[in-house]
Amino acid sequence: LRLDRAARFVWRAAPAWTLASLGLVVIQALLPLLSLYLIKLIVDGVTEALGAPDPGAAFNRVLLFIGLAAGVAVLSALAQLGANLAREAQSLAVTDHMYGVLHAQSVRADLAYYENPSYFDTLHRAQLEGPNRPTSMVNGLVNVARSGLSLVAMAGLLLSFHWSMAVVLVAAALPGIGVKVVHAGR
């Protein structure tokens, strides 16, 4: 696999959509962290409100955190929608660019190549798989980066609470990673 070539090709075909996609991936990776922190604040606020002399005033603070959590959920949905839009636009731009490259190479080829079945089969495979392959490779790489960023952010947050929580999180993720790595070749 040549991920570097695929990434450069996608960047040349759609740099603006690639930047937008990467920005939205970072936002999508950090929003679950913010959501988790807001849930912690809600639980802490409810615990304080139950022991407070004036539970009504303390509950107003909890309502603020609940509103912020709802805002984060809406923002997360909008980020997902934007990421899907950017991914689709990027895919279309890469497909158009790939077809342009394929047509340019087809025009440059000598007519004798079209009589060669091996060349014609190669051209046909390039026309079938070429427009989609670079984008799918880059999207897979971006998904791995987003998941890794989310994992590191969550581990950092849990580490700030207690070090053993981060260890438990990493230990829980290792079997899934191991299964994916072992079965990726298949």
Backbone bond lengths (Angstrom), bond angles and torsions (degrees), N, CA, C in turn:
res aa  C-N    CA-C-N  psi(-1)  N-CA   C-N-CA  omega(-1)  CA-C   N-CA-C  phi
1 L - - - 1.456 - - 1.516 109.09 -
2 R 1.300 114.62 135.07 1.463 120.07 178.32 1.515 108.81 -112.54
3 L 1.320 116.22 80.02 1.451 121.10 -178.45 1.528 111.64 -66.14
4 D 1.338 116.65 -34.04 1.465 118.93 -179.21 1.523 110.98 -65.47
5 R 1.333 117.15 -40.66 1.469 120.16 178.30 1.523 110.89 -66.61
6 A 1.326 116.31 -41.32 1.459 120.17 179.23 1.525 110.38 -64.56
7 A 1.329 117.33 -42.51 1.465 120.64 179.78 1.533 111.00 -64.55
8 R 1.342 116.98 -42.11 1.473 119.37 177.95 1.522 111.16 -64.80
9 F 1.324 116.71 -38.94 1.464 120.51 179.90 1.530 110.40 -64.84
10 V 1.315 116.38 -45.06 1.466 119.93 178.86 1.523 110.00 -64.85
11 W 1.328 117.78 -39.29 1.463 120.53 178.90 1.535 111.02 -63.47
12 R 1.343 116.76 -43.31 1.468 119.59 179.21 1.520 111.41 -65.22
13 A 1.318 117.19 -35.64 1.462 121.07 -176.32 1.527 112.11 -75.88
14 A 1.321 118.17 -37.38 1.466 120.66 -174.96 1.522 111.00 -150.24
15 P 1.337 118.31 72.74 1.471 118.71 -177.23 1.531 113.41 -66.35
16 A 1.322 117.48 -38.22 1.466 119.69 -178.55 1.527 110.85 -66.58
17 W 1.321 116.29 -43.97 1.466 119.61 179.97 1.521 111.03 -69.59
18 T 1.322 117.66 -30.49 1.454 120.52 177.15 1.516 110.12 -67.89
19 L 1.334 117.51 -43.66 1.469 120.62 176.90 1.522 111.06 -63.35
20 A 1.332 116.96 -42.86 1.462 120.34 178.22 1.521 110.53 -61.55
21 S 1.305 116.27 -42.46 1.464 120.76 179.51 1.525 111.16 -63.42
22 L 1.327 116.73 -44.00 1.464 119.86 179.24 1.522 111.54 -65.34
23 G 1.329 117.33 -40.64 1.462 120.40 177.41 1.516 112.19 -62.09
24 L 1.318 116.00 -42.70 1.460 119.64 178.84 1.521 111.77 -68.86
25 V 1.315 117.05 -30.72 1.470 120.26 176.49 1.528 110.12 -65.69
26 V 1.331 117.27 -41.57 1.466 120.33 178.00 1.528 109.97 -63.60
27 I 1.329 116.30 -43.16 1.467 119.79 178.02 1.523 110.39 -62.15
28 Q 1.332 116.84 -44.55 1.458 120.46 179.49 1.529 111.72 -64.32
29 A 1.312 117.53 -30.38 1.462 120.23 179.66 1.523 111.46 -74.94
30 L 1.331 117.27 -31.15 1.458 120.30 -176.00 1.527 113.46 -90.91
31 L 1.325 118.08 -22.47 1.465 119.99 -179.00 1.530 113.34 -63.35
32 P 1.329 120.53 -39.72 1.473 117.90 175.90 1.528 112.64 -61.02
33 L 1.318 116.78 -33.73 1.458 120.75 177.02 1.526 109.96 -63.71
34 L 1.309 116.88 -45.80 1.457 121.42 178.53 1.527 110.84 -63.43
35 S 1.306 116.09 -40.66 1.457 120.86 178.00 1.528 111.17 -62.69
36 L 1.311 116.63 -43.67 1.464 121.02 178.52 1.524 111.03 -62.59
37 Y 1.319 116.22 -41.62 1.470 120.14 179.28 1.527 110.85 -65.65
38 L 1.332 117.08 -39.63 1.463 119.60 178.14 1.522 111.42 -66.03
39 I 1.320 117.67 -35.91 1.470 120.02 176.49 1.531 109.78 -63.84
40 K 1.327 116.43 -40.15 1.463 119.90 176.47 1.522 110.38 -60.89
41 L 1.347 116.99 -43.11 1.462 120.00 179.24 1.526 111.98 -65.86
42 I 1.329 116.94 -35.26 1.466 120.77 177.43 1.525 109.90 -64.99
43 V 1.325 116.70 -46.34 1.467 120.11 179.96 1.527 110.44 -63.40
44 D 1.334 116.53 -43.22 1.464 119.89 177.38 1.524 111.01 -62.43
45 G 1.329 116.78 -40.82 1.468 120.83 179.65 1.520 112.35 -65.31
46 V 1.327 117.06 -40.46 1.467 120.12 177.83 1.527 109.99 -66.22
47 T 1.319 117.44 -39.93 1.465 121.09 178.16 1.522 110.65 -62.64
48 E 1.336 117.06 -42.41 1.467 120.75 177.47 1.518 110.89 -66.53
49 A 1.332 116.85 -39.92 1.468 120.23 -177.71 1.524 111.37 -65.04
50 L 1.330 117.16 -33.91 1.460 119.61 -179.81 1.523 112.04 -68.80
51 G 1.322 117.35 -30.02 1.466 120.83 -179.59 1.515 113.47 -99.49
52 A 1.323 118.75 -0.91 1.459 121.82 -176.07 1.527 110.72 -80.88
53 P 1.351 116.46 150.52 1.464 118.93 177.38 1.537 112.18 -67.78
54 D 1.344 116.31 -30.44 1.471 120.49 177.18 1.535 108.12 -119.95
55 P 1.353 117.75 88.15 1.462 120.68 -176.33 1.528 113.19 -64.43
56 G 1.308 118.49 -26.58 1.472 121.27 -179.33 1.512 112.14 -64.44
57 A 1.318 117.99 -43.68 1.466 121.76 179.66 1.526 110.54 -67.76
58 A 1.329 116.27 -39.61 1.463 119.99 179.39 1.528 110.97 -69.29
59 F 1.322 116.24 -31.42 1.465 119.72 -179.97 1.529 111.12 -69.91
60 N 1.341 117.97 -28.43 1.479 120.56 176.08 1.523 110.82 -61.19
61 R 1.335 116.12 -36.35 1.466 119.92 176.99 1.532 110.15 -66.23
62 V 1.318 116.62 -39.42 1.465 121.30 177.87 1.530 109.89 -63.49
63 L 1.328 116.38 -40.25 1.473 119.90 177.62 1.524 111.36 -61.84
64 L 1.319 117.21 -36.70 1.465 120.54 176.48 1.527 110.54 -61.82
65 F 1.328 116.67 -45.19 1.468 120.02 178.94 1.527 111.55 -65.99
66 I 1.330 116.92 -36.14 1.462 120.17 176.83 1.525 110.16 -65.25
67 G 1.322 117.39 -40.93 1.470 121.04 176.07 1.518 111.83 -63.20
68 L 1.340 116.55 -41.46 1.464 119.99 177.42 1.535 110.68 -64.42
69 A 1.333 117.04 -39.10 1.460 120.35 178.22 1.526 110.65 -64.72
70 A 1.327 116.70 -38.82 1.467 119.65 176.43 1.524 110.41 -65.36
71 G 1.319 117.09 -39.26 1.465 120.76 176.77 1.523 111.96 -62.98
72 V 1.322 116.27 -39.85 1.466 120.52 177.60 1.528 110.01 -65.59
73 A 1.342 116.95 -38.17 1.466 119.70 178.05 1.525 110.84 -64.66
74 V 1.325 117.14 -40.96 1.468 120.61 177.31 1.526 109.68 -66.00
75 L 1.320 116.90 -43.41 1.458 120.82 178.59 1.525 111.20 -62.28
76 S 1.310 116.54 -37.59 1.467 120.83 177.16 1.523 111.00 -64.14
77 A 1.321 116.75 -42.59 1.468 120.05 177.90 1.525 110.79 -65.18
78 L 1.332 117.08 -40.31 1.468 120.28 177.79 1.527 111.39 -66.45
79 A 1.331 116.75 -37.67 1.466 119.95 177.39 1.519 110.58 -65.31
80 Q 1.332 117.02 -39.15 1.467 120.71 177.33 1.524 110.27 -64.11
81 L 1.327 116.22 -43.11 1.467 120.61 178.36 1.525 110.81 -63.00
82 G 1.333 116.31 -44.24 1.462 120.22 178.27 1.516 112.35 -64.58
83 A 1.330 116.48 -38.31 1.465 120.06 178.60 1.520 110.91 -65.79
84 N 1.328 116.41 -40.14 1.473 119.23 176.91 1.522 111.04 -64.14
85 L 1.330 116.90 -41.06 1.464 120.82 178.06 1.529 110.76 -63.76
86 A 1.330 116.75 -45.80 1.466 120.30 -179.95 1.520 111.01 -64.29
87 R 1.327 116.56 -40.46 1.466 120.20 179.52 1.531 110.90 -64.67
88 E 1.323 116.40 -40.99 1.472 119.92 179.60 1.530 111.00 -67.39
89 A 1.336 116.74 -44.82 1.468 120.08 178.60 1.524 110.99 -63.96
90 Q 1.322 116.43 -39.53 1.457 120.50 177.66 1.527 109.97 -63.89
91 S 1.303 116.64 -42.87 1.459 120.67 179.57 1.523 111.38 -61.75
92 L 1.322 116.62 -42.28 1.468 119.84 178.96 1.530 111.47 -66.00
93 A 1.334 116.55 -41.04 1.464 119.75 179.17 1.530 110.94 -65.35
94 V 1.325 116.66 -41.12 1.474 120.31 178.87 1.526 110.17 -66.84
95 T 1.323 117.47 -39.78 1.465 120.95 178.27 1.526 110.65 -62.14
96 D 1.331 116.84 -45.59 1.467 119.84 177.71 1.520 111.49 -61.39
97 H 1.326 116.11 -42.88 1.465 120.04 179.77 1.532 111.08 -64.61
98 M 1.332 116.01 -41.50 1.464 119.99 -179.99 1.528 110.85 -64.42
99 Y 1.320 117.30 -42.71 1.460 119.51 177.91 1.529 110.67 -63.20
100 G 1.326 117.29 -36.43 1.461 119.82 175.68 1.514 112.13 -62.62
101 V 1.346 116.26 -43.12 1.468 120.37 178.10 1.524 110.25 -64.75
102 L 1.331 116.74 -43.62 1.471 120.13 179.74 1.528 111.63 -62.74
103 H 1.324 116.14 -42.33 1.470 118.70 178.97 1.526 111.56 -65.58
104 A 1.332 116.23 -41.47 1.468 119.18 178.75 1.520 111.02 -62.31
105 Q 1.328 117.37 -41.76 1.457 120.38 179.05 1.531 111.34 -69.09
106 S 1.324 116.49 -35.75 1.466 119.86 178.75 1.519 111.37 -66.18
107 V 1.316 116.70 -37.65 1.471 120.45 179.71 1.523 110.53 -70.12
108 R 1.344 116.82 -36.58 1.462 120.29 -179.18 1.516 113.09 -71.79
109 A 1.312 117.01 -22.14 1.466 119.96 -175.84 1.525 110.56 -69.14
110 D 1.298 114.76 145.10 1.455 121.24 176.89 1.527 109.01 -69.48
111 L 1.306 117.45 148.79 1.462 121.16 -178.70 1.524 112.39 -61.49
112 A 1.315 117.15 -26.00 1.469 120.09 179.39 1.527 111.55 -63.48
113 Y 1.340 116.55 -28.38 1.456 119.33 178.70 1.523 112.09 -64.56
114 Y 1.308 116.59 -31.16 1.467 119.71 -178.93 1.535 111.91 -71.97
115 E 1.301 116.98 -16.45 1.454 120.20 175.64 1.519 111.72 -88.53
116 N 1.319 116.82 -10.20 1.454 122.48 179.83 1.541 108.36 -90.26
117 P 1.330 118.33 115.19 1.469 120.57 -177.62 1.529 113.24 -60.86
118 S 1.311 117.53 -34.51 1.463 120.28 -179.61 1.526 110.64 -64.68
119 Y 1.336 118.10 -44.20 1.458 121.46 177.68 1.530 110.05 -64.53
120 F 1.296 116.74 -43.44 1.456 120.69 -177.93 1.535 110.39 -64.19
121 D 1.336 117.71 -38.44 1.464 121.01 176.40 1.537 111.02 -64.43
122 T 1.323 115.69 -41.01 1.462 119.95 178.07 1.521 110.58 -63.23
123 L 1.317 116.80 -44.14 1.460 121.17 178.32 1.525 110.41 -62.29
124 H 1.306 117.33 -42.01 1.458 121.11 -179.95 1.532 111.18 -64.37
125 R 1.336 117.57 -42.55 1.465 120.37 177.12 1.521 111.17 -64.24
126 A 1.332 116.36 -38.37 1.472 119.72 178.03 1.524 110.75 -64.94
127 Q 1.326 116.87 -38.50 1.463 119.78 178.90 1.524 111.35 -68.41
128 L 1.329 117.54 -34.24 1.466 120.49 -178.94 1.529 112.54 -76.69
129 E 1.319 116.89 -47.26 1.456 120.43 -172.47 1.522 114.15 -99.35
130 G 1.301 118.32 -23.21 1.455 121.88 -174.42 1.511 115.84 -58.17
131 P 1.319 118.81 -46.33 1.470 118.45 -176.78 1.530 114.30 -66.18
132 N 1.326 118.55 -26.86 1.460 120.13 -175.08 1.523 113.84 -100.82
133 R 1.305 118.24 -27.63 1.458 121.66 -172.13 1.530 113.68 -62.47
134 P 1.342 121.17 -49.24 1.475 118.59 -178.10 1.523 112.52 -61.21
135 T 1.324 116.61 -41.52 1.458 119.60 -178.48 1.521 111.16 -66.32
136 S 1.324 117.51 -41.00 1.466 119.22 179.97 1.524 111.06 -67.43
137 M 1.333 117.38 -35.26 1.460 119.97 177.56 1.522 110.84 -66.23
138 V 1.324 116.38 -45.06 1.469 120.17 -179.63 1.527 110.42 -67.56
139 N 1.334 118.05 -39.60 1.461 120.27 178.21 1.531 111.24 -63.77
140 G 1.320 116.94 -38.85 1.459 119.56 175.64 1.518 111.84 -63.32
141 L 1.321 116.33 -41.05 1.459 121.00 177.89 1.528 110.99 -64.94
142 V 1.324 116.65 -40.43 1.463 121.33 178.86 1.530 110.40 -65.59
143 N 1.328 117.39 -39.51 1.468 120.01 178.02 1.522 111.36 -64.09
144 V 1.325 117.22 -39.10 1.464 120.51 176.48 1.529 109.96 -64.13
145 A 1.330 116.93 -42.40 1.467 120.56 179.19 1.525 110.96 -64.06
146 R 1.340 116.98 -41.67 1.467 120.31 179.40 1.522 110.38 -63.63
147 S 1.313 116.65 -44.67 1.468 119.80 179.29 1.521 111.02 -63.87
148 G 1.320 116.63 -41.41 1.462 120.05 178.06 1.516 112.57 -64.37
149 L 1.331 116.35 -41.29 1.460 120.60 178.35 1.522 110.51 -64.78
150 S 1.322 116.94 -41.43 1.468 120.05 177.34 1.524 110.85 -63.46
151 L 1.327 116.11 -41.87 1.463 119.89 179.65 1.517 111.23 -62.85
152 V 1.323 117.22 -44.65 1.463 120.35 -179.97 1.527 110.69 -66.05
153 A 1.333 117.15 -41.12 1.463 120.27 179.37 1.526 111.09 -64.68
154 M 1.327 116.20 -44.22 1.472 119.45 178.54 1.531 110.75 -64.58
155 A 1.319 117.09 -41.94 1.463 120.21 178.42 1.527 110.30 -62.48
156 G 1.334 116.74 -39.42 1.464 119.93 177.30 1.519 112.19 -63.48
157 L 1.327 115.96 -42.28 1.467 119.38 178.33 1.524 110.66 -64.74
158 L 1.334 116.20 -45.98 1.456 119.06 -179.91 1.529 111.27 -66.97
159 L 1.332 116.55 -33.18 1.461 120.50 177.34 1.526 110.35 -64.99
160 S 1.330 116.63 -32.87 1.464 119.33 178.24 1.529 111.32 -69.22
161 F 1.342 117.72 -25.23 1.463 120.72 176.53 1.528 110.16 -80.72
162 H 1.323 115.43 -54.61 1.466 121.09 178.49 1.521 107.46 -161.95
163 W 1.327 117.59 138.28 1.464 121.79 -174.45 1.523 112.56 -61.95
164 S 1.318 118.26 -31.36 1.466 119.70 -176.61 1.535 111.94 -68.92
165 M 1.321 117.57 -25.68 1.466 120.42 178.83 1.529 110.78 -65.42
166 A 1.330 117.74 -40.90 1.464 121.08 178.23 1.522 110.83 -65.86
167 V 1.311 117.24 -37.96 1.466 120.91 178.76 1.525 110.01 -64.75
168 V 1.329 116.99 -42.46 1.470 121.07 179.05 1.529 110.11 -63.46
169 L 1.332 117.67 -41.27 1.460 121.30 179.50 1.527 111.39 -62.58
170 V 1.312 117.32 -46.35 1.462 120.94 179.54 1.526 110.32 -65.34
171 A 1.320 117.11 -42.04 1.463 120.53 179.19 1.527 111.07 -63.61
172 A 1.319 117.55 -34.85 1.464 120.77 179.16 1.529 111.23 -71.85
173 A 1.328 117.90 -29.94 1.467 121.06 -178.41 1.524 112.91 -81.43
174 L 1.321 118.10 -24.66 1.467 121.14 -175.11 1.530 114.28 -60.46
175 P 1.333 121.45 -43.09 1.468 118.61 179.22 1.529 113.36 -61.91
176 G 1.319 117.51 -39.90 1.467 120.26 177.69 1.514 112.11 -63.97
177 I 1.317 116.36 -41.88 1.465 120.93 177.63 1.527 109.79 -63.57
178 G 1.341 116.38 -43.23 1.460 120.59 179.55 1.519 112.32 -60.95
179 V 1.331 116.94 -43.06 1.474 120.48 179.22 1.519 110.64 -63.56
180 K 1.329 116.88 -42.95 1.462 120.12 -179.97 1.517 111.38 -64.65
181 V 1.315 117.68 -40.99 1.472 120.54 -179.59 1.514 110.46 -67.74
182 V 1.323 117.79 -42.44 1.463 120.72 -178.03 1.531 110.85 -66.53
183 H 1.325 117.40 -40.48 1.465 120.58 -175.40 1.524 113.41 -94.04
184 A 1.316 118.79 2.08 1.463 121.24 -179.88 1.525 111.37 -65.26
185 G 1.303 117.22 -34.62 1.458 120.42 179.71 1.508 113.95 -67.26
186 R 1.305 116.68 -27.11 1.456 120.38 -178.68 1.495 110.92 -77.84
